[in-house]
Amino acid sequence: MANGHRTQIKRERNENNKETRPSAKLSYARMSTTKAAFVLDAIRGKDVETALAIVTYNPRYASSVIRKLLESAIANAENNNGLNAKDLYVAEAYANRGPIMKRIRPRAQGRAYRIEKRTSHITIVLDEK
């Protein structure tokens, strides 16, 4: 049995498994994961300058949201980790499902159809070349 309190043991374990790569996460983005994944697939594996150019000129709505998230990840890398922006690339970029807001649309003869407004959690992880 390990010495110390349960929270102390968890704290030590989490310090050992801590992620050192710079990242940024957006929770509850008002778009489906599929629509976000189209843009994320385009920038995954690219260097940061190329990825910023792709999301800047991409006509999809998700690209404007992902652009802000990518800029935030770059700022985190420079300020928190002391990395140079020119040496970074997009190591991981993924979108997970968030909660679904369920709404009702009135239809003919007293019926009601369900409208599902989907949300997603978008994560971008950078790494050095």
C-alpha positions, -999 to +999 in steps of 0.1 A: +000+000+000+013+035-009+021+061+017+001+093+019-035+103+014-055+094-017-054+129-032-016+131-026-011+099-044-032+111-073-014+144-075+020+127-077+007+103-104-007+132-125+026+151-122+044+121-138+019+118-166+016+155-174+014+165-210+042+188-220+032+197-255+014+230-259-023+227-267-056+246-268-091+232-263-125+247-272-155+231-254-191+233-265-184+247-300-218+251-317-210+229-347-211+192-354-180+172-351-182+162-388-181+198-400-152+206-377-133+174-388-132+186-424-111+216-415-090+197-389-081+170-414-067+197-437-043+211-411-032+180-392+005+174-397+012+207-413+035+234-399+019+263-381+023+289-408+007+267-435-021+256-412-029+293-404-030+300-442-053+271-448-078+281-421-077+318-431-088+312-467-111+282-461-147+292-467-162+269-440-176+284-408-156+259-387-123+274-401-129+308-384-134+291-350-104+267-355-082+297-366-088+313-332-080+280-315-048+275-335-037+311-326-044+304-290-023+272-291+006+291-307+004+317-280+004+290-253+035+275-269+053+308-269+043+321-235+040+290-214+066+267-230+090+293-244+089+277-279+095+294-312+064+296-335+084+288-366+095+254-352+060+242-344+036+219-363+001+205-357+007+172-340-029+164-331-062+179-341-095+163-333-131+170-325-151+150-299-189+150-295-204+174-270-239+175-256-268+178-280-294+206-275-328+192-283-354+215-297-389+209-310-403+221-344-441+221-347-455+202-377-488+195-392-517+179-373-503+186-339-471+166-344-436+177-334-403+170-350-371+171-330-342+194-340-308+184-327-283+212-323-250+195-320-219+207-301-183+195-301-151+198-281-122+207-304-086+201-294-054+212-311-020+199-299+013+214-313+048+199-312+083+209-322+098+197-355 
